[in-house]
Amino acid sequence: MENNIVMENKIVNPIRKNEQAKELIKNSAKLISQADSEVEATKESIAKDVSRFEEIKNSLLSTTIIQGQILLEKASFVYIKPESDEPFEISLGNTNDNIKVNNISGGGFTAF
């Protein structure tokens, strides 16, 4: 009875407890592997969905823009580009923080 542990008035063989622990670890490893596989599959699915969404959105926007331009031309509307090609400065409160923007579509302005 020296090698046995008494738990809740039951005698448990330490060798059996060790085997149970090893089995639990093995099962846990399988569950973790399955969860990792499912997470990766979900990531791939989401990436595909996002990609497909962007394709559809771009297609819709380009189609809508073309149709809008056609309708505006039929109504003799002159489309004016809203962006200015002239450089300008933006003040953030004091003269040391002025930002010179040469071209708004260059990304220097939109980074803020």
DSSP file with accessible surface (Angstrom, degrees, kcal/mol):
  #  RESIDUE AA STRUCTURE BP1 BP2  ACC     N-H-->O    O-->H-N    N-H-->O    O-->H-N    TCO  KAPPA ALPHA  PHI   PSI    X-CA   Y-CA   Z-CA
    1    1 A M    >         0   0  160      0, 0.0     3,-0.8     0, 0.0     0, 0.0   0.000 360.0 360.0 360.0   0.0    0.0    0.0    0.0
    2    2 A E  T 3   +     0   0  190      1,-0.2     0, 0.0     3,-0.0     0, 0.0   0.856 360.0  50.2 -67.7 -36.1    3.1    2.3    0.0
    3    3 A N  T 3  S+     0   0  129      2,-0.0     2,-0.3    10,-0.0    -1,-0.2   0.447  96.9  89.4 -84.9   0.5    2.8    3.0   -3.8
    4    4 A N    <   -     0   0   60     -3,-0.8     2,-0.4     9,-0.2     9,-0.2  -0.710  64.5-145.3-102.3 151.5   -0.9    4.0   -3.6
    5    5 A I  E     -A   12   0A  92      7,-2.1     7,-2.6    -2,-0.3     2,-0.6  -0.933  13.2-135.2-114.2 136.1   -2.4    7.4   -3.0
    6    6 A V  E     +A   11   0A  96     -2,-0.4     2,-0.4     5,-0.2     5,-0.2  -0.807  29.3 172.7 -93.9 121.3   -5.7    7.8   -1.1
    7    7 A M  E >   -A   10   0A  83      3,-2.9     3,-1.7    -2,-0.6    -2,-0.0  -0.989  68.3 -18.1-131.4 123.1   -8.1   10.3   -2.7
    8    8 A E  T 3  S-     0   0  173     -2,-0.4    -1,-0.1     1,-0.3     3,-0.1   0.910 126.6 -53.5  49.6  48.7  -11.6   10.8   -1.6
    9    9 A N  T 3  S+     0   0  164      1,-0.2     2,-0.4    -3,-0.0    -1,-0.3   0.726 118.4 112.0  62.3  19.2  -11.6    7.6    0.4
   10   10 A K  E <   -A    7   0A 145     -3,-1.7    -3,-2.9     2,-0.0     2,-0.6  -0.960  67.1-129.7-119.4 146.1  -10.5    5.7   -2.8
   11   11 A I  E     -A    6   0A  94     -2,-0.4     2,-0.5    -5,-0.2    -5,-0.2  -0.828  26.8-168.0 -94.9 122.9   -7.2    4.0   -3.4
   12   12 A V  E     -A    5   0A  35     -7,-2.6    -7,-2.1    -2,-0.6     3,-0.0  -0.952  21.1-128.1-116.5 129.4   -5.7    5.1   -6.7
   13   13 A N     >  -     0   0   78     -2,-0.5     4,-2.0    -9,-0.2     3,-0.2  -0.607  14.0-143.0 -73.9 123.8   -2.8    3.4   -8.3
   14   14 A P  H  > S+     0   0   43      0, 0.0     4,-2.1     0, 0.0     5,-0.2   0.843 100.2  56.4 -61.4 -29.9   -0.1    6.0   -9.2
   15   15 A I  H  > S+     0   0  110      2,-0.2     4,-2.1     1,-0.2     5,-0.2   0.936 107.5  47.7 -66.8 -43.0    0.8    4.2  -12.3
   16   16 A R  H  > S+     0   0  131     -3,-0.2     4,-2.3     1,-0.2    -1,-0.2   0.902 110.3  52.5 -63.9 -39.9   -2.8    4.3  -13.5
   17   17 A K  H  X S+     0   0   97     -4,-2.0     4,-2.3     2,-0.2    -1,-0.2   0.912 108.6  51.0 -62.8 -39.6   -3.0    8.0  -12.7
   18   18 A N  H  X S+     0   0   86     -4,-2.1     4,-2.4     2,-0.2    -2,-0.2   0.909 109.7  49.4 -64.2 -42.1    0.2    8.6  -14.8
   19   19 A E  H  X S+     0   0  101     -4,-2.1     4,-2.3     2,-0.2    -1,-0.2   0.899 110.3  50.9 -64.4 -40.5   -1.3    6.7  -17.7
   20   20 A Q  H  X S+     0   0   75     -4,-2.3     4,-2.5     2,-0.2    -2,-0.2   0.913 109.8  50.2 -63.5 -41.6   -4.5    8.8  -17.5
   21   21 A A  H  X S+     0   0   43     -4,-2.3     4,-2.5     2,-0.2    -2,-0.2   0.918 110.1  49.8 -63.0 -43.3   -2.5   12.0  -17.4
   22   22 A K  H  X S+     0   0  130     -4,-2.4     4,-2.4     2,-0.2    -1,-0.2   0.906 111.1  49.8 -62.2 -40.3   -0.5   10.9  -20.5
   23   23 A E  H  X S+     0   0   90     -4,-2.3     4,-2.7     2,-0.2    -2,-0.2   0.909 110.1  50.5 -65.3 -41.3   -3.8   10.0  -22.3
   24   24 A L  H  X S+     0   0  112     -4,-2.5     4,-2.6     2,-0.2    -2,-0.2   0.912 110.5  49.5 -62.7 -40.8   -5.2   13.5  -21.4
   25   25 A I  H  X S+     0   0  116     -4,-2.5     4,-2.4     2,-0.2    -2,-0.2   0.924 111.4  49.0 -64.0 -42.7   -2.1   15.1  -22.7
   26   26 A K  H  X S+     0   0  115     -4,-2.4     4,-2.0     2,-0.2    -2,-0.2   0.935 113.2  46.6 -62.6 -44.8   -2.3   13.1  -26.0
   27   27 A N  H  X S+     0   0   63     -4,-2.7     4,-2.4     1,-0.2    -2,-0.2   0.883 111.3  52.5 -65.1 -38.0   -6.0   14.0  -26.3
   28   28 A S  H  X S+     0   0   58     -4,-2.6     4,-2.7     2,-0.2    -1,-0.2   0.907 107.2  51.9 -63.4 -41.9   -5.3   17.7  -25.6
   29   29 A A  H  X S+     0   0   56     -4,-2.4     4,-2.4     1,-0.2    -1,-0.2   0.902 109.7  49.7 -61.8 -39.8   -2.6   17.7  -28.3
   30   30 A K  H  X S+     0   0  121     -4,-2.0     4,-2.6     2,-0.2    -2,-0.2   0.923 111.3  48.7 -64.4 -43.7   -5.1   16.3  -30.8
   31   31 A L  H  X S+     0   0  109     -4,-2.4     4,-2.7     2,-0.2    -2,-0.2   0.912 111.5  49.5 -63.0 -40.7   -7.7   19.0  -29.8
   32   32 A I  H  X S+     0   0  102     -4,-2.7     4,-2.8     2,-0.2    -2,-0.2   0.925 111.2  49.6 -64.5 -41.7   -5.1   21.7  -30.2
   33   33 A S  H  X S+     0   0   69     -4,-2.4     4,-2.4     2,-0.2    -2,-0.2   0.921 112.1  47.7 -63.0 -44.1   -4.1   20.4  -33.6
   34   34 A Q  H  X S+     0   0  110     -4,-2.6     4,-2.6     2,-0.2    -2,-0.2   0.920 112.2  49.6 -62.4 -44.4   -7.7   20.3  -34.7
   35   35 A A  H  X S+     0   0   46     -4,-2.7     4,-2.7     2,-0.2    -2,-0.2   0.921 110.6  50.0 -61.9 -43.4   -8.3   23.8  -33.4
   36   36 A D  H  X S+     0   0   99     -4,-2.8     4,-2.5     2,-0.2    -1,-0.2   0.914 111.2  49.5 -61.1 -41.5   -5.2   25.1  -35.2
   37   37 A S  H  X S+     0   0   73     -4,-2.4     4,-2.5     1,-0.2    -2,-0.2   0.916 112.1  47.8 -63.3 -43.0   -6.4   23.4  -38.4
   38   38 A E  H  X S+     0   0  128     -4,-2.6     4,-2.4     2,-0.2    -2,-0.2   0.890 110.7  51.5 -66.6 -37.6   -9.9   25.0  -38.1
   39   39 A V  H  X S+     0   0   70     -4,-2.7     4,-2.7     2,-0.2    -2,-0.2   0.934 111.6  47.2 -63.6 -45.3   -8.4   28.4  -37.3
   40   40 A E  H  X S+     0   0   96     -4,-2.5     4,-2.5     2,-0.2    -2,-0.2   0.914 112.0  49.9 -62.8 -42.3   -6.2   28.2  -40.5
   41   41 A A  H  X S+     0   0   56     -4,-2.5     4,-2.4     1,-0.2    -1,-0.2   0.909 111.7  48.9 -63.2 -39.5   -9.1   27.0  -42.6
   42   42 A T  H  X S+     0   0   78     -4,-2.4     4,-2.8     2,-0.2    -2,-0.2   0.918 109.9  51.2 -66.4 -42.4  -11.2   29.9  -41.2
   43   43 A K  H  X S+     0   0  124     -4,-2.7     4,-2.6     2,-0.2    -2,-0.2   0.922 111.7  47.5 -59.5 -45.0   -8.4   32.4  -42.0
   44   44 A E  H  X S+     0   0  115     -4,-2.5     4,-2.4     2,-0.2    -2,-0.2   0.916 112.3  49.7 -63.1 -42.5   -8.2   31.1  -45.6
   45   45 A S  H  X S+     0   0   60     -4,-2.4     4,-2.5     2,-0.2    -2,-0.2   0.926 112.2  47.2 -62.7 -43.6  -11.9   31.3  -46.0
   46   46 A I  H  X S+     0   0   94     -4,-2.8     4,-2.9     2,-0.2     5,-0.2   0.918 110.7  52.1 -65.4 -42.1  -12.0   34.9  -44.6
   47   47 A A  H  X S+     0   0   60     -4,-2.6     4,-2.5     1,-0.2    -1,-0.2   0.915 111.5  46.8 -60.4 -42.9   -9.1   35.9  -46.9
   48   48 A K  H  X S+     0   0  146     -4,-2.4     4,-2.8     2,-0.2    -1,-0.2   0.913 112.8  49.8 -64.8 -41.7  -10.9   34.5  -49.9
   49   49 A D  H  X S+     0   0  102     -4,-2.5     4,-2.6     2,-0.2    -2,-0.2   0.910 111.9  47.7 -63.9 -41.5  -14.2   36.2  -48.9
   50   50 A V  H  X S+     0   0   79     -4,-2.9     4,-2.6     2,-0.2    -2,-0.2   0.928 112.7  49.2 -65.2 -43.3  -12.4   39.5  -48.4
   51   51 A S  H  X S+     0   0   60     -4,-2.5     4,-2.2    -5,-0.2    -2,-0.2   0.932 113.0  46.4 -61.1 -46.2  -10.7   39.2  -51.8
   52   52 A R  H  X S+     0   0  140     -4,-2.8     4,-2.5     1,-0.2     5,-0.2   0.904 111.1  53.0 -64.0 -40.1  -14.0   38.3  -53.5
   53   53 A F  H  X S+     0   0  122     -4,-2.6     4,-3.0     1,-0.2    -2,-0.2   0.928 108.9  49.4 -59.9 -45.3  -15.7   41.2  -51.8
   54   54 A E  H  X S+     0   0   75     -4,-2.6     4,-2.8     1,-0.2     5,-0.2   0.902 110.7  50.3 -62.7 -40.2  -13.0   43.7  -53.0
   55   55 A E  H  X S+     0   0  104     -4,-2.2     4,-2.4     2,-0.2    -1,-0.2   0.937 114.0  43.9 -62.0 -47.2  -13.4   42.3  -56.5
   56   56 A I  H  X S+     0   0   86     -4,-2.5     4,-2.9     2,-0.2     5,-0.2   0.918 114.2  50.3 -65.0 -42.5  -17.2   42.8  -56.5
   57   57 A K  H  X S+     0   0   77     -4,-3.0     4,-3.1    -5,-0.2     5,-0.2   0.944 112.6  46.1 -61.6 -47.0  -16.9   46.2  -54.8
   58   58 A N  H  X S+     0   0   93     -4,-2.8     4,-2.6     2,-0.2     5,-0.2   0.896 113.6  49.6 -63.8 -40.2  -14.4   47.4  -57.4
   59   59 A S  H  X S+     0   0   68     -4,-2.4     4,-2.5    -5,-0.2     5,-0.2   0.937 113.5  45.8 -62.7 -46.3  -16.5   46.0  -60.3
   60   60 A L  H  X S+     0   0  105     -4,-2.9     4,-3.1     2,-0.2     5,-0.2   0.931 114.0  48.5 -62.9 -45.9  -19.6   47.6  -58.9
   61   61 A L  H  X S+     0   0   86     -4,-3.1     4,-2.9    -5,-0.2     5,-0.2   0.920 112.7  46.9 -63.5 -43.6  -17.9   51.0  -58.3
   62   62 A S  H  X S+     0   0   57     -4,-2.6     4,-2.4    -5,-0.2    -1,-0.2   0.918 115.2  46.8 -66.4 -39.3  -16.3   51.1  -61.8
   63   63 A T  H  X S+     0   0   59     -4,-2.5     4,-2.7    -5,-0.2     5,-0.2   0.937 114.3  47.5 -65.1 -43.9  -19.6   50.1  -63.4
   64   64 A T  H  X S+     0   0   72     -4,-3.1     4,-2.7    -5,-0.2    -2,-0.2   0.910 112.2  49.8 -64.4 -41.6  -21.5   52.7  -61.4
   65   65 A I  H  X S+     0   0   97     -4,-2.9     4,-2.7    -5,-0.2    -1,-0.2   0.933 112.1  47.6 -64.1 -44.1  -18.9   55.4  -62.1
   66   66 A I  H  X S+     0   0   94     -4,-2.4     4,-2.3     2,-0.2    -2,-0.2   0.941 114.2  46.5 -62.8 -46.1  -19.0   54.7  -65.9
   67   67 A Q  H  X S+     0   0  116     -4,-2.7     4,-2.4     1,-0.2    -1,-0.2   0.902 112.6  51.0 -63.8 -38.6  -22.8   54.7  -65.9
   68   68 A G  H  X S+     0   0   29     -4,-2.7     4,-2.5    -5,-0.2    -2,-0.2   0.910 109.6  49.6 -64.2 -41.9  -22.9   57.9  -63.8
   69   69 A Q  H  X S+     0   0   84     -4,-2.7     4,-2.5     2,-0.2    -2,-0.2   0.900 110.1  51.2 -64.3 -39.4  -20.5   59.5  -66.2
   70   70 A I  H  X S+     0   0   79     -4,-2.3     4,-2.3     2,-0.2    -2,-0.2   0.937 111.9  46.8 -62.5 -45.4  -22.6   58.5  -69.2
   71   71 A L  H  X S+     0   0  113     -4,-2.4     4,-1.6     1,-0.2    -2,-0.2   0.902 112.0  50.4 -64.1 -40.0  -25.7   59.9  -67.5
   72   72 A L  H  <>S+     0   0   69     -4,-2.5     5,-3.2     2,-0.2    -1,-0.2   0.893 109.8  50.6 -65.6 -38.6  -23.9   63.2  -66.7
   73   73 A E  H ><5S+     0   0  139     -4,-2.5     3,-1.6     1,-0.2    -2,-0.2   0.900 107.9  53.1 -65.1 -39.9  -22.7   63.5  -70.3
   74   74 A K  H 3<5S+     0   0  162     -4,-2.3    -1,-0.2     1,-0.3    -2,-0.2   0.852 109.3  49.1 -62.9 -31.9  -26.3   63.0  -71.5
   75   75 A A  T 3<5S-     0   0   75     -4,-1.6    -1,-0.3    -5,-0.2    -2,-0.2   0.327 117.9-116.8 -88.5   8.5  -27.4   65.8  -69.2
   76   76 A S  T < 5 +     0   0  105     -3,-1.6     2,-0.4     1,-0.2    -3,-0.2   0.799  58.5 160.4  60.1  32.9  -24.5   68.0  -70.6
   77   77 A F      < -     0   0  115     -5,-3.2     2,-0.7    -6,-0.1    -1,-0.2  -0.692  36.0-138.9 -85.6 134.4  -22.8   68.1  -67.2
   78   78 A V        -     0   0  113     -2,-0.4     2,-0.4     2,-0.0    -5,-0.0  -0.844  16.0-139.3 -96.2 119.2  -19.1   69.0  -67.2
   79   79 A Y        -     0   0  146     -2,-0.7     2,-0.5   -10,-0.1   -10,-0.0  -0.652  16.4-162.8 -81.0 127.6  -17.2   66.9  -64.8
   80   80 A I        -     0   0  133     -2,-0.4    -2,-0.0     2,-0.0    -1,-0.0  -0.941  24.6-117.7-113.8 130.2  -14.6   68.8  -62.9
   81   81 A K        -     0   0  115     -2,-0.5    -2,-0.0     1,-0.2     0, 0.0  -0.492  20.5-151.1 -65.5 123.5  -11.8   67.0  -61.1
   82   82 A P        +     0   0  112      0, 0.0     2,-0.3     0, 0.0    -1,-0.2   0.727  69.7  85.6 -73.8 -19.7  -12.2   67.8  -57.4
   83   83 A E  S    S-     0   0   85      2,-0.0     2,-0.4     1,-0.0    -2,-0.1  -0.601  74.4-134.3 -84.8 141.6   -8.5   67.5  -56.5
   84   84 A S        -     0   0   61     -2,-0.3    20,-0.5     1,-0.1    -1,-0.0  -0.766   5.9-157.3 -93.0 137.0   -6.2   70.4  -57.0
   85   85 A D        +     0   0  110     -2,-0.4    -1,-0.1    18,-0.1    -2,-0.0   0.503  67.2 100.0 -88.1  -5.6   -2.9   69.8  -58.6
   86   86 A E  S    S-     0   0  143      1,-0.1    -2,-0.1    17,-0.0    15,-0.0  -0.618  81.4-111.8 -83.1 139.3   -1.4   72.9  -57.0
   87   87 A P        +     0   0   78      0, 0.0     2,-0.3     0, 0.0    15,-0.2  -0.320  41.8 177.0 -64.7 151.0    0.7   72.4  -53.9
   88   88 A F  E     -B  101   0B  75     13,-2.5    13,-3.3    11,-0.0     2,-0.4  -0.951  22.7-125.5-149.3 166.3   -0.7   73.7  -50.6
   89   89 A E  E     -B  100   0B 119     -2,-0.3     2,-0.4    11,-0.2    11,-0.2  -0.915  11.1-153.5-118.2 148.3    0.1   73.8  -46.9
   90   90 A I  E     -B   99   0B  44      9,-2.4     9,-2.6    -2,-0.4     2,-0.4  -0.979  12.7-144.9-120.0 130.3   -1.9   72.6  -44.0
   91   91 A S        -     0   0   79     -2,-0.4     7,-0.1     7,-0.2     4,-0.1  -0.797  11.5-169.0 -97.9 135.7   -1.4   74.2  -40.6
   92   92 A L        -     0   0  104      2,-0.5    -1,-0.1    -2,-0.4     3,-0.1   0.151  69.2 -71.1-105.9  17.5   -1.6   72.2  -37.4
   93   93 A G  S    S+     0   0   70      1,-0.1     2,-0.3     2,-0.0    -2,-0.1  -0.158 113.3  45.6 125.0 -42.7   -1.6   75.1  -35.0
   94   94 A N  S >  S-     0   0   78      1,-0.1     3,-1.7     0, 0.0    -2,-0.5  -0.923  84.3-109.8-131.8 163.3    1.9   76.5  -35.1
   95   95 A T  G >  S+     0   0  115     -2,-0.3     3,-0.9     1,-0.3    -1,-0.1   0.738 112.6  62.2 -66.1 -22.1    4.3   77.3  -37.9
   96   96 A N  G 3  S+     0   0  143      1,-0.2    -1,-0.3    -4,-0.0    -5,-0.0   0.691 102.0  52.9 -75.2 -17.8    6.7   74.5  -37.0
   97   97 A D  G <  S+     0   0   76     -3,-1.7    -1,-0.2     2,-0.1    -2,-0.2   0.236  75.8 132.2-102.5  12.4    4.0   71.9  -37.7
   98   98 A N    <   -     0   0   61     -3,-0.9     2,-0.5    -7,-0.1    -7,-0.2  -0.396  44.3-149.6 -65.8 142.2    3.0   73.1  -41.2
   99   99 A I  E     -B   90   0B  33     -9,-2.6    -9,-2.4    -2,-0.1     2,-0.6  -0.963   1.6-148.2-117.0 123.2    2.7   70.3  -43.7
  100  100 A K  E     -B   89   0B 137     -2,-0.5     2,-0.6   -11,-0.2   -11,-0.2  -0.822  12.8-166.8 -93.0 123.5    3.5   71.0  -47.4
  101  101 A V  E     +B   88   0B   6    -13,-3.3   -13,-2.5    -2,-0.6     3,-0.2  -0.946  13.8 176.3-114.0 114.2    1.4   68.8  -49.7
  102  102 A N  S    S+     0   0  100     -2,-0.6     2,-0.4     1,-0.3    -1,-0.2   0.858  78.7   9.0 -82.7 -38.5    2.6   68.8  -53.3
  103  103 A N    >   -     0   0   72      1,-0.1     3,-1.7   -16,-0.1     5,-0.4  -0.931  61.3-153.4-146.8 117.8    0.1   66.3  -54.6
  104  104 A I  G >  S+     0   0   46    -20,-0.5     3,-0.9    -2,-0.4     6,-0.4   0.825  98.2  55.1 -64.4 -27.8   -2.8   65.0  -52.5
  105  105 A S  G 3  S+     0   0   79      1,-0.2    -1,-0.3     2,-0.1   -22,-0.0   0.540  87.3  82.2 -84.3  -1.0   -2.9   61.7  -54.4
  106  106 A G  G <  S-     0   0   61     -3,-1.7    -1,-0.2     1,-0.1    -2,-0.2   0.596 103.7-118.4 -77.6 -12.1    0.8   61.0  -53.6
  107  107 A G  S <> S+     0   0   28     -3,-0.9     4,-1.1    -4,-0.2    -3,-0.1   0.233  87.8 108.2  96.4 -13.5   -0.1   59.7  -50.2
  108  108 A G  T  4 S+     0   0   49     -5,-0.4     4,-0.1     1,-0.2    -4,-0.1   0.829  86.9  38.9 -67.2 -29.6    1.8   62.3  -48.2
  109  109 A F  T >4 S+     0   0   71     -6,-0.3     3,-1.5    -5,-0.3    -1,-0.2   0.886 112.0  54.6 -86.0 -41.5   -1.4   63.9  -47.0
  110  110 A T  T 34 S+     0   0  103     -6,-0.4    -2,-0.2     1,-0.3    -1,-0.1   0.653  89.7  77.3 -73.1 -11.7   -3.5   60.8  -46.5
  111  111 A A  T 3<        0   0   84     -4,-1.1    -1,-0.3     1,-0.2    -2,-0.1   0.713 360.0 360.0 -69.7 -16.8   -0.9   59.2  -44.2
  112  112 A F    <         0   0  173     -3,-1.5    -1,-0.2    -4,-0.1    -2,-0.2   0.540 360.0 360.0 -91.2 360.0   -2.1   61.6  -41.4
